[in-house]
């Protein structure tokens, strides 16, 4: 029997404190094996991002690709039920937050 770890979801986000206009719809596929997370999603800059990291209770830490600031950037996200919040920054020097809800498909 083949055991699969793929979970599909759709996130809807808001970007607060930032200047640019960002994508707010994020299709997402994730694989979770114990506390290790990895996946792919359509990011706020209209690019495909891949990531790998660890989940510590409600905190996700890792690295992610697909952003204009660098080939690989750090990732941190607080998740509670379907809600999430994450720090955000722009190469112009602005800092803000991304908040959202992630709807999981079963």
N, C-alpha and C positions, 0 to 999 in steps of 0.2 A: 504494500500500500504506500502511495506517495503522500507525504505530509507537506502541505504548502503553508507558507507564512505570509502570503500577500494579503494586504488590506487596502481597499480603495476608499477614497474620501474626496470631498470637495470643501475647500476652505473659502470663506468670504472674509476679507480683511479691510481695515481702515488704517491709514498711515498718518499719524499725528505728529505735528512739529516739523514736517518736511516740506520742501518747496515744490518739488517736481510732482507730476501727475503719474501715479503708479497704477498698475493692474491690480484689481481687487478680487479676482476670481482665480483660484489655485487648485486645479485637479492634482491629486496626490496618490501615489502608490507607495506603500511601505511594507517592509519586512521587519518583524521584531522577533529576535531569538533571545530569550531571557531578558537581560537589560541592554542588549545591543540593538540599535536601530539603524536602518539604512533604507534609502528610498530615492524617489525622483518626483519632482513637482514642477509646475509652471509658475515661475517666480514673479515678483512684483515688477521686474524690468522686462517682462515679456520674453524671458529666456527659460530654457530647461535647466534646472538645478538638480544635482545629485548630492547626497550627503551620507555620512556615516557618523555614528556617535553612540553615546550611552545615555540611559535614562536612570535618573536617581530620584525616586519618588515622583514628584511633579515637575522636576527640572530635566530638560533635555540639553545635553552638551555635545558638541561635535564640530565637524568641519563641513563646508558646503562649497560647491562650485556654481558658476553661472552668473556671477555678479560683475559689474563693470569695474569695481574698485580694485579687484585682484583676482587671480585665477582660483585661489582657495582662500576662504575667509572663515573666521570662527562663527559658530552657531550656538546660540543659547535661547531657550524658549521655556516659559513657565506654562504648564498645561493643567487645567482643572476641568474635569468632565469634558465638554466639547469646546470650551473657551481657551484661548491662548493669548499670551502677550510676549513680545520680544523687543529688545532694543534695536534701533535702526539708525543708520547714518548715511549721509550723502558725501560724495567726494569734495563738495564745496565747503564742508566743515559743519554742516547742520546735523544735529542729533535729534532723534525723536523716538517714537515707539510704534510698533505695529500691533494692533489688537484684532482679534477675530474669533470666528466660530468655525469649527470643522465638523462637517456632517459626514458620518461614516456610513458606507454602504455594506449591507450584509449579504 
